[in-house]
Amino acid sequence: MSLSKHWSALLDDYVIDLAWSPNGSLFAAASQSGGVNIYDAKSGTLKHALAGHEDGTNCLAWLPQSVPPPSALSLASPLATGGQDGFVRFWDALTGLQTAEAKLGNAWVEHLCWRPAHETAEPKSQNPNPNLLFAAAGKKLVALHSDGSVAHTFPDAPKTITALAMERGMLAAAYFGGVCTWNIETFVAFKEFPYGNTIHALIWSPDGKWLVAGCQDNAVHLWVPAEADLELHMSGYETKLKELSFSQDSKWLATGGGRDACVWDCTGKGPEGREPLLLPHSARVCAVAFQNLHGRLATASVDSVFTLWDPNRKNPMIAEARLPASVTKLAWSPDDTLLAVGTEKGAVFVFKTA
């Protein structure tokens, strides 16, 4: 695998989020100041400059494609955005027009997560709008239809919701003090997992076995929701942990939290007691991202360097590049052939990796 710059773009502020459309034809980039740009993923041509959120945009989420895939006429999924103005907005990515919005209050909307129609057992004849977007703002968690109407309002969390993660019919919401998991079809709480500190990042393994939290107390904590009282804890990181990513086969868990990216083997009974693979950097790791379909890992550090690795190789480093500014976000295209990199100065670079 080699790295070659495919195209680049410049936003007006810090790149706060990046997202590829599910079919890989479009690419969205949000700046902290509020604007959201949609590009042709192949050429880098700007298709639409969305108004986004006047006070600042926080997050992006494309509706995942249904199974089976949509027809050839359905070229792009709806895009949802969350902002500092307390709004969730829905956009038609083909026309660039806003189609709906929902006001969740005065707190920032910081986390969005779609439930696609194929993850509900309810026949479409009984629910003509089965796609749901879960949105968190402050202590509030709601499920929204794509027309902006509220499908369900959950009980307020004990503290501000700091992360959302969804996998195999379960939604997990983190806050200071723990995580609560919810059935995304019935909206019934499944389990609560206490944790005595702030949780900054939350992720499921793709096989649904592990629920992993990156924590304020320089640690990573793992639960196995299907098994009672089974949880693991790895501490001793240099900094609080905000960077988590799982490989598509659920074997490897990559974490930041210091000058090394740590890659843990999560097979069998899990990583506790095992030595992680340490991928060295010359400065603090600020982003980690495994490919969607394959086993390569991208990492970035605050000294503006990003690196590609293969944890399965004896010599795992594949390629390295230095950018003009520190990396804020990494995002692989759905087919893994392109890697998007956002920076704190507003530059977005898209690299070919095959």
C-alpha positions as CSV (number, residue, x, y, z in Angstrom):
1,M,0.0,0.0,0.0
2,S,1.2,3.5,-0.9
3,L,0.0,7.0,-0.2
4,S,-0.7,9.6,-2.9
5,K,-2.7,12.8,-2.6
6,H,-5.9,12.5,-4.6
7,W,-7.5,15.9,-3.9
8,S,-7.7,18.6,-1.2
9,A,-10.0,21.3,0.0
10,L,-9.9,24.2,2.5
11,L,-12.7,24.9,5.0
12,D,-13.0,28.2,6.8
13,D,-12.1,26.8,10.3
14,Y,-11.0,23.8,12.3
15,V,-12.3,20.5,10.7
16,I,-14.6,19.1,13.4
17,D,-16.1,16.1,11.5
18,L,-15.7,14.2,8.2
19,A,-18.1,11.6,6.7
20,W,-18.4,9.6,3.5
21,S,-21.8,8.8,2.0
22,P,-22.6,5.1,2.3
23,N,-22.1,4.4,-1.4
24,G,-18.9,6.4,-1.5
25,S,-20.0,8.9,-4.1
26,L,-20.1,12.0,-1.8
27,F,-18.0,13.3,1.0
28,A,-19.0,15.7,3.7
29,A,-16.7,18.0,5.8
30,A,-17.9,20.2,8.7
31,S,-16.0,23.2,10.1
32,Q,-16.2,24.3,13.7
33,S,-17.6,27.6,12.6
34,G,-20.7,26.0,11.3
35,G,-20.5,25.4,7.5
36,V,-20.8,22.0,5.9
37,N,-19.4,21.2,2.5
38,I,-20.4,18.3,0.3
39,Y,-17.9,17.2,-2.3
40,D,-17.8,14.7,-5.2
41,A,-15.7,12.0,-3.7
42,K,-14.0,11.0,-6.9
43,S,-12.9,14.5,-8.1
44,G,-13.1,16.7,-5.0
45,T,-15.5,19.1,-6.8
46,L,-17.6,21.1,-4.4
47,K,-21.2,20.1,-4.9
48,H,-22.9,22.1,-2.1
49,A,-22.0,24.5,0.6
50,L,-24.6,24.0,3.3
51,A,-25.4,26.6,5.9
52,G,-25.0,24.0,8.6
53,H,-25.4,25.7,12.0
54,E,-24.9,29.4,12.7
55,D,-23.2,28.9,16.1
56,G,-21.1,26.0,15.0
57,T,-21.5,22.4,13.7
58,N,-20.5,19.5,15.9
59,C,-21.2,16.3,14.1
60,L,-22.3,14.6,10.8
61,A,-24.1,11.4,10.1
62,W,-25.2,9.9,6.8
63,L,-28.1,7.4,6.8
64,P,-26.6,4.0,6.2
65,Q,-27.8,2.2,3.1
66,S,-30.5,-0.3,3.5
67,V,-30.2,-4.0,2.8
68,P,-30.6,-4.8,-0.1
69,P,-28.9,-1.6,-1.5
70,P,-31.1,1.1,-2.9
71,S,-31.8,1.3,-6.6
72,A,-29.5,3.1,-9.0
73,L,-31.8,6.1,-8.8
74,S,-31.0,6.5,-5.1
75,L,-27.6,8.0,-5.4
76,A,-27.2,9.5,-1.9
77,S,-28.5,9.0,1.6
78,P,-29.9,11.8,3.7
79,L,-27.3,13.7,5.7
80,A,-27.9,14.8,9.3
81,T,-26.0,17.5,11.2
82,G,-25.9,18.5,14.8
83,G,-25.0,22.0,16.1
84,Q,-24.2,24.3,18.9
85,D,-27.6,25.9,18.3
86,G,-29.4,22.9,19.7
87,F,-30.7,21.8,16.3
88,V,-30.6,18.6,14.3
89,R,-30.9,19.3,10.6
90,F,-31.6,17.0,7.7
91,W,-30.3,17.6,4.2
92,D,-30.9,16.3,0.8
93,A,-27.3,15.7,-0.4
94,L,-28.2,15.7,-4.1
95,T,-29.9,19.1,-4.1
96,G,-28.1,20.7,-1.1
97,L,-31.5,21.7,0.4
98,Q,-32.5,21.4,4.1
99,T,-35.5,19.0,4.3
100,A,-36.3,19.1,8.1
101,E,-35.0,20.2,11.5
102,A,-35.6,19.5,15.2
103,K,-34.8,21.7,18.1
104,L,-33.6,19.7,21.1
105,G,-33.2,22.6,23.5
106,N,-30.4,24.9,24.3
107,A,-27.6,22.3,24.8
108,W,-25.3,21.5,22.0
109,V,-26.1,18.5,19.8
110,E,-22.9,16.6,19.9
111,H,-23.7,13.0,19.0
112,L,-25.7,11.5,16.2
113,C,-26.3,7.8,15.3
114,W,-28.7,6.4,12.7
115,R,-30.8,3.2,13.0
116,P,-31.3,2.1,9.4
117,A,-34.6,0.5,8.4
118,H,-33.0,-3.0,8.0
119,E,-32.3,-3.1,11.7
120,T,-35.9,-3.1,12.7
121,A,-38.3,-6.1,12.6
122,E,-41.3,-3.8,12.1
123,P,-42.8,-4.2,8.5
124,K,-42.5,-1.0,6.5
125,S,-46.3,-1.2,5.9
126,Q,-46.7,-0.5,9.6
127,N,-44.1,2.2,9.7
128,P,-43.6,4.2,6.4
129,N,-40.6,6.0,8.0
130,P,-38.6,3.3,9.7
131,N,-35.2,5.1,9.6
132,L,-34.5,6.7,13.0
133,L,-31.8,9.1,14.0
134,F,-30.7,9.1,17.7
135,A,-29.4,12.5,18.8
136,A,-27.9,13.6,22.1
137,A,-27.8,17.1,23.5
138,G,-26.8,17.7,27.1
139,K,-28.7,15.1,29.2
140,K,-31.3,14.6,26.5
141,L,-31.5,11.6,24.1
142,V,-34.2,11.4,21.4
143,A,-35.1,9.3,18.4
144,L,-36.1,11.3,15.4
145,H,-37.7,10.5,12.1
146,S,-36.0,12.0,9.0
147,D,-38.9,14.5,8.8
148,G,-37.8,16.0,12.1
149,S,-40.6,14.6,14.1
150,V,-39.9,12.9,17.5
151,A,-40.3,9.1,17.6
152,H,-39.3,8.7,21.2
153,T,-37.8,10.8,24.0
154,F,-35.7,8.8,26.5
155,P,-35.4,9.6,30.2
156,D,-32.8,12.2,30.9
157,A,-29.3,10.8,31.6
158,P,-27.9,11.5,35.0
159,K,-25.2,13.7,33.5
160,T,-24.4,15.2,30.1
161,I,-24.2,12.5,27.4
162,T,-20.6,12.3,26.2
163,A,-20.8,9.5,23.6
164,L,-23.1,7.3,21.6
165,A,-22.4,4.0,20.0
166,M,-24.7,1.5,18.1
167,E,-24.3,-2.1,17.1
168,R,-26.6,-5.1,16.5
169,G,-29.7,-3.5,17.8
170,M,-28.2,-1.9,20.8
171,L,-27.6,1.8,21.5
172,A,-25.1,2.7,24.2
173,A,-25.0,6.2,25.8
174,A,-22.2,7.3,28.0
175,Y,-22.1,10.0,30.7
176,F,-20.1,10.7,33.9
177,G,-20.8,7.7,36.0
178,G,-21.4,5.0,33.5
179,V,-23.1,3.7,30.3
180,C,-26.7,2.8,29.7
181,T,-27.6,0.5,26.8
182,W,-31.0,0.6,25.0
183,N,-32.9,-1.7,22.7
184,I,-33.2,0.4,19.5
185,E,-36.5,-1.2,18.5
186,T,-38.4,-1.1,21.7
187,F,-36.6,1.8,23.4
188,V,-36.4,-0.3,26.6
189,A,-33.2,0.0,28.7
190,F,-31.2,-3.2,28.6
191,K,-28.4,-2.7,31.1
192,E,-26.5,0.0,33.0
193,F,-22.8,-0.2,33.5
194,P,-21.4,2.0,36.3
195,Y,-18.1,3.7,35.9
196,G,-16.8,6.2,38.4
197,N,-15.4,8.9,36.0
198,T,-16.1,10.7,32.7
199,I,-16.2,8.7,29.5
200,H,-14.9,10.5,26.5
201,A,-15.3,7.8,23.8
202,L,-17.4,4.8,23.3
203,I,-17.3,2.0,20.7
204,W,-18.7,-1.5,20.1
205,S,-16.7,-4.3,18.5
206,P,-18.3,-5.1,15.1
207,D,-19.3,-8.6,16.4
208,G,-21.2,-6.9,19.3
209,K,-19.2,-8.7,22.0
210,W,-17.2,-5.8,23.5
211,L,-18.4,-2.4,24.6
212,V,-15.3,-0.2,25.1
213,A,-15.0,3.2,26.8
214,G,-12.1,5.7,26.7
215,C,-11.9,7.4,30.1
216,Q,-10.9,10.5,31.8
217,D,-8.7,8.6,34.3
218,N,-6.1,7.6,31.6
219,A,-7.7,4.2,31.1
220,V,-9.7,2.0,28.7
221,H,-12.6,0.0,30.1
222,L,-14.3,-3.0,28.5
223,W,-17.6,-4.7,29.2
224,V,-19.2,-7.8,27.7
225,P,-22.9,-6.9,27.9
226,A,-24.0,-10.5,27.1
227,E,-22.2,-11.8,30.1
228,A,-22.9,-10.7,33.7
229,D,-20.2,-9.0,35.7
230,L,-17.5,-9.5,33.0
231,E,-15.5,-6.3,32.6
232,L,-11.8,-5.5,31.9
233,H,-9.7,-2.5,32.7
234,M,-6.4,-1.3,31.2
235,S,-4.9,1.8,32.9
236,G,-1.5,3.6,32.8
237,Y,-2.0,5.7,29.7
238,E,-0.2,9.1,29.6
239,T,-3.4,11.1,29.0
240,K,-7.1,10.8,29.1
241,L,-8.4,8.5,26.4
242,K,-10.4,9.9,23.5
243,E,-9.2,7.7,20.6
244,L,-10.7,4.2,19.9
245,S,-11.1,2.1,16.8
246,F,-11.9,-1.6,16.2
247,S,-10.7,-3.7,13.2
248,Q,-13.6,-5.1,11.1
249,D,-12.9,-8.6,12.4
250,S,-13.1,-7.4,16.0
251,K,-9.6,-8.8,16.7
252,W,-7.7,-5.6,17.2
253,L,-8.7,-2.6,19.4
254,A,-6.6,0.6,18.7
255,T,-6.3,3.3,21.3
256,G,-4.6,6.6,21.7
257,G,-3.8,8.1,25.1
258,G,-0.1,8.9,24.7
259,R,2.8,8.9,22.3
260,D,2.2,5.3,21.3
261,A,-0.9,4.0,19.6
262,C,-1.7,0.8,21.5
263,V,-3.2,-2.1,19.6
264,W,-4.8,-4.8,21.9
265,D,-5.7,-8.3,20.9
266,C,-9.4,-8.8,21.8
267,T,-9.7,-12.5,20.8
268,G,-10.8,-15.1,23.3
269,K,-11.0,-13.7,26.9
270,G,-9.8,-10.3,25.8
271,P,-6.8,-8.0,26.2
272,E,-6.4,-7.7,29.9
273,G,-3.1,-9.2,31.0
274,R,-1.7,-9.2,27.4
275,E,1.0,-6.9,26.1
276,P,-0.3,-4.5,23.4
277,L,1.4,-3.8,20.1
278,L,2.9,-0.4,20.5
279,L,3.0,1.8,17.4
280,P,5.4,4.7,18.2
281,H,4.9,8.4,17.4
282,S,7.0,11.4,18.2
283,A,4.1,13.3,19.8
284,R,0.7,12.5,21.4
285,V,-1.6,10.4,19.3
286,C,-4.8,12.3,18.4
287,A,-6.7,10.0,16.0
288,V,-6.9,6.3,15.2
289,A,-9.1,4.7,12.5
290,F,-9.2,1.1,11.2
291,Q,-10.4,0.4,7.6
292,N,-14.0,-0.6,7.1
293,L,-13.4,-3.9,5.2
294,H,-9.7,-4.6,5.7
295,G,-7.1,-4.6,8.4
296,R,-5.0,-1.4,7.9
297,L,-4.9,1.2,10.6
298,A,-4.4,4.9,10.2
299,T,-3.1,6.9,13.2
300,A,-2.2,10.6,13.6
301,S,-0.2,12.6,16.2
302,V,-0.4,16.3,17.2
303,D,2.9,17.0,15.4
304,S,1.0,16.8,12.1
305,V,2.2,13.3,11.1
306,F,-0.1,10.5,10.2
307,T,0.9,6.9,9.6
308,L,-0.5,3.7,8.0
309,W,0.0,0.4,9.8
310,D,-0.8,-3.3,9.4
311,P,-0.9,-4.9,12.9
312,N,-0.6,-8.4,11.4
313,R,2.8,-7.7,9.9
314,K,6.1,-8.3,11.6
315,N,7.1,-4.7,10.6
316,P,3.7,-3.0,10.8
317,M,4.5,0.5,9.4
318,I,3.4,0.9,5.8
319,A,3.6,4.6,5.1
320,E,3.9,8.0,6.8
321,A,3.2,11.6,5.8
322,R,3.5,15.0,7.4
323,L,0.8,17.6,6.9
324,P,0.8,21.4,7.3
325,A,-1.2,21.3,10.5
326,S,-2.2,18.9,13.3
327,V,-4.8,16.2,12.3
328,T,-8.3,16.5,13.8
329,K,-10.1,13.7,12.0
330,L,-9.5,10.5,10.0
331,A,-12.2,8.8,7.8
332,W,-11.9,5.9,5.4
333,S,-14.1,5.6,2.3
334,P,-16.6,2.7,2.4
335,D,-14.4,0.6,0.1
336,D,-11.1,1.6,1.9
337,T,-9.4,3.0,-1.3
338,L,-9.4,6.6,0.0
339,L,-8.5,8.1,3.3
340,A,-9.7,11.6,4.3
341,V,-7.7,13.6,6.8
342,G,-8.9,16.8,8.4
343,T,-6.7,19.4,10.1
344,E,-7.0,22.1,12.7
345,K,-6.3,24.8,10.1
346,G,-9.3,23.8,8.0
347,A,-7.4,21.8,5.3
348,V,-8.9,18.5,4.1
349,F,-6.7,16.0,2.3
350,V,-8.0,12.9,0.5
351,F,-5.3,10.2,-0.2
352,K,-5.4,7.2,-2.4
353,T,-4.2,4.2,-0.4
354,A,-4.3,1.5,-3.0
